[in-house]
Amino acid sequence: MTSGRTVIDVGPVGISASVASARRRSATRKAPWWLWAGAIVIVLPLALAIVSLLFRALDATDAAWETLFSLRTLSLLWRTFLLTTLVTTTATAVGVGGAWLLARTDLPFKRVWGVVFALPLVIPSYVIAMVLVSASGSRGLITQLVGFGIPSMTGLGGAWLALTVATYPYVFLITAAAIGRIDPALEEAARGLGASSMRVLRTVTLPQLRPAVGAGALLAALYTLSDFGAVSLMRFDAFTRVIYAQYSGRLDRTPAIVLSIVLIFAAGAVIWAERRTRGRGTVFSSTPNRKPTLHRLVGISRILAVGAMSIVVLVGMVLPIGVLATWVVRGMSKGADISVPWSAVIGSLTGGTLAAVVAMFFTIPIVVLAARFASRRTMLLERSVFVVFSLPHITIAIAVVAFTIAWLRPIYQTMFVLIFVYAAMFIAVSTSAAKATLLQVDPAVDDASRSLGRGPFATLTKVTVPLMSKGLLAGGALVFVTTIKELPVTLLLSPPGFSTLAVRTWAAADELLYSRAATAALILIAISVLPVYYLTIKPKEVVRR
């Protein structure tokens, strides 16, 4: 007895058995009905909208089906496939290369490189496209400043570069977090057996990184499939650009719906291909308990490494911000209207904040069901949010428009619908971060709360949610950043008079009003920097799936 309390020494074996028993009880206990209700509320409406779009496509006219099987559609499919393949390949190479240089070499100023290498995440793809279009060509900004320039960046080449810059940070962040979890003893053992550095990378490091690299490549591919702003400004006919033109420029919108279904199946094919290449085997290593031996960069290898990182940062961050700032200064000198678009700023902050709060709120039941009541049904629920995240945004917007007009006309083009769609589309990223945090919390804590007399709801609000709060906040920050950059959903679903910085930037750039577009873009970047910096310094909590 000690201070009136009985102390029982069960030892490590007893503790392990207790934890395992608690986990089995949590997995077999029946989930409260209100958890399922809260999870289904956010998933079901969007699923119904997409299903209704499928049924509407089945009732398409002969002209719509002719559009589906035309040579034009086949050409669009090939162009979209080519762009997606090129962007995914280069983004993966850049992201993995940058992560390896920072984790496994003695590259100087690693913390600075890590932040600036990930910062293009805050710059929307359409802003990067606008910068490349305005800076390149014989009349571009670079030519005007230095007397010679670069070829015009439009079409496939421009879209490829813009989307590569916009997507490689996803691969970089996920891979960097995964490298940090690899036991360096495996690599050192391979080197001790005489393997070269490249062979160690190819046979030891990359196989362990395959799931992380595959996840990053999947995000890059899905981002490219769903992108609308960059391909529009680059005048490159991908599926999203043609779908928007079909939808906004014709009275009969059925062809746009049919093309949207094709885009859904294309996204499904990408997800299937990623799972096939990932393989069934999984490579594990023990948690590292010491720092790895760094590969020394000397001579030409050091110059090449610093040069490669510098080029990526130059194109991905320095050039966009420099060009935007130059356009603002030029506009001020010529008396152009470059005042702060306060209505767009308020719209972006309102939409992003509300979407983040709603996403965090509905993340709680999804994550608790997946982590504490694991079953086939909860696995299906969790996967459904990732399926929604993978769908092209313009297709989701068209599905919601068609559904609300047919069944819920009073709420068509209202703020409620816009915020709900934002949250439903991006709840996957919030779910990833929150689940990663909750899985680190012993289920025995919840059982202890219940044994002390607290009910399921009190345990959830007083114990579980506070313990997963860091993951929720990280996920909410990522939802906020993703939402304020969103373009096609905002264009099709926003209420009359509602504007965001994303819409203002795209509209001004489309009309070649670069000073006005640059002002909105710089404000958008400034708003995004703080949450992205938070995500960058804590990548493990944010990107772990």
C-alpha positions in Angstrom: 0.0 0.0 0.0 1.3 3.5 -0.9 -0.6 6.6 0.2 -3.8 4.6 0.5 -3.6 3.1 -3.0 -2.8 -0.4 -4.0 0.1 -0.7 -6.4 0.4 -3.8 -8.5 3.5 -4.5 -10.6 2.3 -6.4 -13.7 5.5 -5.9 -15.7 5.9 -5.4 -19.4 4.1 -8.6 -20.3 1.1 -7.7 -18.2 0.9 -4.2 -19.7 1.1 -5.6 -23.2 -1.7 -8.1 -22.5 -3.8 -5.3 -21.0 -3.3 -3.1 -24.0 -4.1 -6.0 -26.4 -7.2 -6.8 -24.4 -8.4 -3.2 -24.5 -7.9 -3.0 -28.2 -9.9 -6.2 -28.7 -12.7 -4.8 -26.6 -12.7 -1.5 -28.5 -12.8 -3.4 -31.9 -15.7 -5.7 -30.9 -17.8 -3.2 -29.0 -20.8 -1.9 -31.0 -20.5 1.7 -32.2 -23.1 4.2 -31.0 -25.8 5.0 -33.6 -25.1 8.8 -33.4 -21.5 8.2 -34.6 -22.8 6.5 -37.7 -25.4 9.3 -38.2 -22.7 12.0 -38.0 -20.5 10.2 -40.4 -23.2 9.4 -43.0 -24.5 13.0 -43.0 -21.3 14.3 -44.7 -20.9 11.3 -47.1 -24.3 10.4 -48.2 -25.5 13.7 -49.9 -22.5 13.9 -52.1 -22.8 10.3 -53.0 -26.4 10.7 -54.0 -25.5 13.7 -56.2 -22.9 11.6 -58.0 -25.2 8.6 -58.4 -27.9 10.9 -59.8 -25.4 12.2 -62.3 -24.7 8.7 -63.4 -28.4 8.0 -64.0 -28.8 11.3 -65.8 -25.9 10.3 -68.1 -27.8 7.0 -68.9 -30.7 9.1 -70.2 -28.4 11.1 -72.4 -29.5 12.0 -75.9 -28.1 10.4 -79.0 -26.0 13.6 -79.6 -24.5 13.2 -76.2 -23.5 9.6 -76.8 -22.1 10.6 -80.2 -19.9 13.1 -78.2 -18.7 10.3 -76.0 -17.6 8.0 -78.8 -16.3 10.8 -81.1 -12.7 11.2 -82.2 -12.6 14.4 -80.3 -13.3 12.6 -77.0 -10.6 10.0 -77.8 -8.2 12.9 -78.5 -9.1 14.5 -75.2 -8.6 11.2 -73.4 -5.1 10.8 -74.9 -4.1 14.4 -74.2 -5.3 14.1 -70.6 -3.5 10.8 -70.2 -0.3 12.2 -71.6 -0.3 15.2 -69.4 -1.1 13.2 -66.3 1.7 10.7 -67.0 4.3 13.5 -67.6 3.3 15.5 -64.5 3.2 12.4 -62.3 6.6 11.2 -63.4 8.4 14.5 -63.1 6.7 15.5 -59.8 7.6 12.1 -58.3 11.3 12.4 -59.4 11.6 16.0 -58.0 9.7 15.2 -54.7 11.6 12.0 -54.0 15.0 13.5 -55.0 14.5 16.5 -52.8 13.4 14.4 -49.8 16.4 12.1 -50.2 18.9 15.0 -50.4 17.5 16.5 -47.3 17.3 13.3 -45.3 20.4 11.3 -46.4 23.1 13.9 -47.4 25.0 16.6 -45.6 23.4 19.4 -47.7 23.8 22.7 -45.9 21.0 24.8 -44.5 18.6 21.8 -44.5 15.8 23.5 -42.5 15.7 26.4 -44.9 15.7 24.1 -47.9 12.9 22.0 -46.4 10.6 25.1 -45.9 11.3 26.8 -49.3 11.1 23.5 -51.2 7.6 22.9 -49.9 6.3 26.5 -50.3 5.0 26.0 -53.8 2.2 24.2 -52.1 0.7 27.6 -51.2 0.7 28.8 -54.9 -2.3 27.6 -56.9 -1.6 25.9 -60.2 -3.5 28.7 -62.1 -1.2 31.3 -60.5 1.9 29.4 -61.7 0.4 29.1 -65.1 -0.4 32.8 -65.2 3.2 33.6 -64.2 4.7 31.4 -66.9 2.4 32.8 -69.6 3.1 36.4 -68.7 6.8 35.9 -68.2 7.6 33.9 -71.3 7.5 34.6 -75.0 9.0 37.5 -77.1 6.8 40.0 -75.3 7.0 38.4 -71.9 8.2 40.0 -68.7 11.6 38.3 -68.8 12.3 39.6 -72.3 11.2 43.1 -71.2 13.5 43.1 -68.2 16.7 41.5 -69.6 16.4 41.8 -73.4 16.0 38.1 -74.1 13.6 35.6 -72.8 12.4 32.0 -73.0 10.0 30.5 -75.5 6.3 31.0 -74.9 5.0 28.7 -72.2 1.6 27.5 -73.5 0.0 24.3 -74.5 1.3 20.9 -73.3 4.7 22.1 -72.2 3.4 25.0 -70.1 0.7 22.9 -68.5 3.3 20.2 -67.7 5.7 22.6 -66.0 3.0 24.5 -64.1 1.4 21.3 -62.8 4.7 19.7 -61.9 5.6 22.7 -59.8 2.1 22.6 -58.2 2.2 18.9 -57.3 5.7 17.9 -56.4 5.3 19.3 -52.8 2.8 16.5 -52.1 5.3 13.8 -53.0 8.1 15.7 -51.2 6.2 16.0 -47.9 4.9 12.4 -47.8 8.3 10.9 -48.8 10.2 13.1 -46.3 8.0 11.9 -43.5 8.5 8.3 -44.6 12.2 8.5 -44.8 12.3 9.8 -41.2 10.7 6.5 -40.1 13.2 4.2 -41.9 15.8 2.5 -39.7 19.2 3.6 -41.1 20.8 0.3 -39.8 19.4 -1.4 -42.9 21.1 0.9 -45.2 24.4 0.8 -43.3 24.3 -3.0 -43.3 23.9 -3.0 -47.1 26.9 -0.6 -47.4 28.9 -2.8 -45.1 28.3 -5.7 -47.4 29.9 -3.6 -50.2 26.8 -2.1 -51.9 27.3 1.3 -53.5 25.2 4.3 -52.5 23.0 4.0 -55.7 22.4 0.3 -55.1 21.5 0.9 -51.5 19.0 3.6 -52.7 17.6 1.3 -55.3 17.4 -2.0 -53.4 16.9 -0.9 -49.7 15.6 2.6 -49.4 13.2 2.9 -52.3 11.4 -0.5 -51.6 10.6 0.8 -48.1 9.4 4.1 -49.5 7.2 2.5 -52.2 3.9 3.0 -50.3 4.7 6.7 -49.5 6.0 7.4 -53.0 2.9 5.7 -54.5 0.6 7.9 -52.3 2.4 11.1 -53.4 2.3 10.1 -57.0 -1.4 9.3 -56.7 -2.1 12.8 -55.3 -0.1 14.3 -58.2 -2.0 12.3 -60.8 -5.5 13.0 -59.3 -4.6 16.7 -58.9 -3.6 16.8 -62.6 -6.8 15.0 -63.7 -9.0 17.5 -61.7 -7.0 20.7 -62.5 -9.0 23.3 -64.4 -7.2 26.7 -63.9 -3.8 25.8 -65.3 -4.9 24.0 -68.4 -7.4 26.8 -69.1 -4.8 29.6 -68.9 -2.4 27.5 -70.9 -5.1 27.0 -73.6 -4.5 23.2 -73.4 -7.6 21.1 -74.1 -7.8 18.6 -71.3 -11.0 17.1 -70.1 -11.7 19.7 -67.4 -11.4 22.7 -69.8 -13.7 21.1 -72.4 -16.2 20.0 -69.8 -16.4 23.6 -68.4 -16.8 25.0 -71.9 -19.6 22.5 -72.7 -21.3 23.2 -69.4 -21.2 27.0 -69.4 -21.6 27.7 -73.1 -24.5 25.5 -74.1 -28.2 25.1 -73.2 -28.0 21.3 -73.5 -25.5 20.3 -70.7 -25.9 16.6 -71.2 -22.6 16.3 -73.2 -20.7 17.9 -70.3 -22.3 15.4 -67.9 -21.3 12.5 -70.1 -17.7 13.7 -70.3 -17.7 14.1 -66.5 -18.6 10.4 -66.1 -15.6 9.6 -68.3 -13.4 11.7 -66.1 -14.7 9.8 -63.0 -13.7 6.5 -64.6 -10.3 7.9 -65.5 -9.8 8.9 -61.8 -10.9 5.3 -60.8 -8.4 3.9 -63.2 -5.6 5.9 -61.7 -6.5 4.7 -58.2 -6.6 1.1 -59.4 -3.2 1.5 -61.1 -1.6 2.9 -58.0 -2.9 0.0 -55.9 -1.6 -2.5 -58.4 1.8 -1.0 -58.6 2.0 -0.8 -54.8 1.8 -4.6 -54.6 0.5 -6.8 -51.8 3.8 -7.1 -49.9 4.7 -4.5 -47.3 8.2 -3.7 -46.1 8.6 -2.8 -42.5 11.6 -1.6 -40.5 12.0 -0.9 -36.8 11.5 2.7 -35.5 14.9 4.5 -35.8 16.5 5.3 -32.5 19.5 7.2 -33.9 20.4 9.5 -36.8 21.5 8.0 -40.1 25.0 8.3 -41.4 24.8 11.1 -44.0 26.2 10.7 -47.5 28.9 13.4 -48.0 28.5 15.7 -51.0 31.9 16.8 -52.3 33.0 18.4 -55.4 30.7 18.1 -58.4 28.1 16.1 -56.5 27.7 19.0 -54.0 27.4 21.5 -56.9 24.9 19.4 -58.7 22.8 18.9 -55.6 22.7 22.6 -54.6 22.1 23.5 -58.2 19.2 21.1 -58.6 17.5 22.3 -55.4 18.1 25.9 -56.4 16.5 25.5 -59.8 13.4 23.9 -58.3 13.1 26.7 -55.8 13.7 29.3 -58.4 11.0 28.1 -60.7 8.6 27.1 -58.0 8.8 30.0 -55.6 11.2 32.8 -56.6 9.9 33.2 -60.2 6.2 33.3 -59.3 6.5 35.7 -56.4 9.0 37.9 -58.3 6.8 38.1 -61.4 3.7 38.8 -59.3 5.5 41.5 -57.3 6.8 43.1 -60.6 3.3 43.2 -62.1 2.0 44.9 -58.9 4.8 47.5 -59.0 4.2 48.1 -62.7 0.5 48.5 -62.2 1.0 51.1 -59.4 3.3 53.1 -61.6 0.7 53.1 -64.4 -2.2 53.9 -62.2 -3.9 50.5 -62.6 -6.6 49.4 -60.2 -4.6 47.2 -57.8 -6.5 48.0 -54.6 -7.0 45.2 -52.1 -10.1 43.2 -53.2 -11.6 43.1 -49.7 -14.8 41.3 -50.8 -12.7 38.5 -52.3 -10.4 38.4 -49.2 -13.4 38.1 -46.9 -14.9 35.5 -49.2 -11.8 33.4 -49.1 -11.3 33.6 -45.4 -15.0 32.9 -44.7 -15.2 29.9 -47.1 -11.8 28.4 -46.0 -12.5 28.8 -42.3 -16.1 27.5 -42.4 -15.0 24.5 -44.5 -12.2 23.7 -42.1 -14.4 23.9 -39.1 -17.2 21.7 -40.7 -14.6 19.2 -42.0 -13.0 18.9 -38.5 -16.4 18.4 -36.9 -17.4 15.6 -39.3 -14.0 14.1 -39.2 -14.5 13.1 -35.5 -17.1 10.4 -36.1 -15.4 9.0 -39.2 -12.0 8.7 -37.4 -13.4 7.3 -34.2 -15.4 4.6 -36.1 -12.3 3.7 -38.2 -9.8 3.6 -35.3 -11.9 2.4 -32.4 -14.6 0.2 -34.1 -12.7 -1.3 -37.0 -14.9 -3.5 -39.3 -15.7 -3.9 -42.9 -18.4 -1.2 -42.7 -16.1 1.3 -41.1 -13.4 0.5 -43.6 -15.9 1.1 -46.4 -16.9 4.4 -44.8 -13.3 5.6 -44.5 -12.5 4.6 -48.1 -15.6 6.5 -49.4 -14.2 9.8 -48.2 -11.0 9.2 -50.2 -13.0 8.2 -53.2 -14.8 11.5 -53.0 -11.4 13.3 -52.6 -10.1 11.6 -55.8 -13.0 12.7 -58.0 -12.4 15.6 -60.3 -13.7 18.8 -58.7 -15.6 20.0 -61.8 -17.4 16.7 -61.9 -18.5 17.0 -58.3 -19.6 20.6 -58.9 -21.7 19.6 -62.0 -23.2 16.6 -60.0 -24.2 18.9 -57.1 -25.7 21.5 -59.5 -27.8 18.9 -61.2 -28.9 17.3 -57.9 -29.9 20.6 -56.2 -31.8 21.9 -59.2 -33.8 18.7 -59.5 -34.4 17.9 -55.8 -33.3 20.8 -53.6 -33.9 24.0 -55.7 -34.4 26.3 -52.6 -30.8 25.8 -51.5 -29.3 26.0 -55.0 -26.3 28.4 -55.1 -26.4 29.1 -51.4 -23.5 29.4 -49.0 -24.7 26.3 -47.2 -24.2 24.1 -50.3 -20.9 25.6 -51.1 -19.4 25.1 -47.6 -20.9 21.6 -47.4 -19.3 20.6 -50.7 -15.9 22.1 -49.7 -15.9 20.1 -46.5 -17.1 16.9 -48.1 -14.5 17.1 -50.9 -11.5 17.8 -48.6 -12.5 15.8 -45.4 -10.1 13.1 -46.5 -7.0 15.2 -45.7 -8.5 16.0 -42.3 -9.3 12.4 -41.7 -5.7 11.3 -42.5 -4.2 13.7 -40.0 -6.7 13.0 -37.2 -6.5 9.2 -37.5 -2.7 9.3 -37.4 -3.0 11.0 -34.1 -5.7 8.9 -32.6 -3.9 5.6 -33.5 -1.1 6.7 -31.3 -3.5 6.9 -28.3 -4.0 3.7 -26.4 -7.6 2.5 -26.5 -7.3 1.6 -22.8 -7.7 5.3 -22.1 -11.2 5.3 -23.5 -12.0 2.1 -21.5 -10.7 3.7 -18.3 -13.0 6.7 -18.9 -16.0 4.4 -19.3 -15.0 2.3 -16.2 -15.2 5.6 -14.2 -18.8 6.0 -15.1 -18.6 8.3 -18.2 -20.9 7.4 -21.1 -19.8 7.1 -24.7 -20.6 10.7 -25.6 -18.9 12.1 -22.5 -15.8 9.9 -23.2 -15.8 11.2 -26.8 -16.0 14.9 -25.9 -13.9 14.9 -22.8 -11.2 12.3 -23.6 -11.0 11.2 -27.2 -11.4 14.5 -29.0 -8.8 16.4 -26.8 -6.3 13.6 -27.4 -6.7 13.9 -31.2 -6.9 17.7 -31.2 -3.4 18.2 -32.7 -4.3 15.9 -35.7 -7.6 17.7 -36.1 -6.0 21.1 -36.1 -3.4 20.0 -38.6 -6.1 18.5 -40.9 -8.1 21.7 -40.5 -5.2 23.8 -41.6 -4.7 21.6 -44.7 -8.5 21.8 -45.5 -8.3 25.6 -45.2 -5.3 25.9 -47.6 -6.9 23.6 -50.1 -10.2 25.3 -50.0 -9.0 28.9 -50.6 -7.3 27.7 -53.7 -10.3 25.8 -55.0 -11.6 27.1 -58.4 -14.1 25.0 -60.4 -16.4 24.3 -57.5 -16.4 28.0 -56.5 -17.2 29.1 -60.1 -20.2 26.7 -60.4 -21.7 26.7 -56.9 -20.9 30.1 -55.3 -23.9 32.3 -54.4 -24.6 35.5 -56.4 -22.2 38.2 -55.3 -19.8 35.9 -53.5 -16.2 36.1 -54.7 -12.9 34.6 -53.6 -9.3 35.4 -54.3 -9.0 32.3 -56.4 -11.9 33.4 -58.7 -10.6 36.9 -58.9 -7.1 35.8 -59.8 -8.3 33.4 -62.5 -10.8 35.8 -64.0 -8.3 38.7 -64.2 -5.6 36.5 -65.7 -8.0 35.1 -68.3 -8.6 38.7 -69.4 -4.8 39.4 -69.3 -5.3 41.9 -66.4 -2.1 40.7 -64.8 -1.7 43.6 -62.3 -5.1 42.9 -60.8 -4.5 39.2 -60.9 -1.1 39.5 -59.2 -2.5 41.5 -56.3 -5.1 38.9 -55.5 -2.6 36.1 -56.0 0.0 37.6 -53.6 -2.7 38.0 -51.0 -3.8 34.4 -51.4 -0.2 33.3 -51.0 0.3 35.4 -47.9 -2.8 34.0 -46.3 -1.6 30.4 -47.0 2.0 30.7 -45.8 1.4 30.4 -42.0 -0.7 27.2 -42.2 1.6 25.6 -44.8 4.6 26.4 -42.6 2.9 24.6 -39.7 2.3 21.7 -42.0 5.9 21.7 -43.2 7.4 21.6 -39.7 5.1 18.7 -38.7 4.9 16.6 -41.8 4.5 13.3 -40.0 1.2 14.3 -38.4 -0.2 15.8 -41.6 0.5 13.3 -44.4 0.5 10.0 -42.6 -2.3 7.8 -44.0 
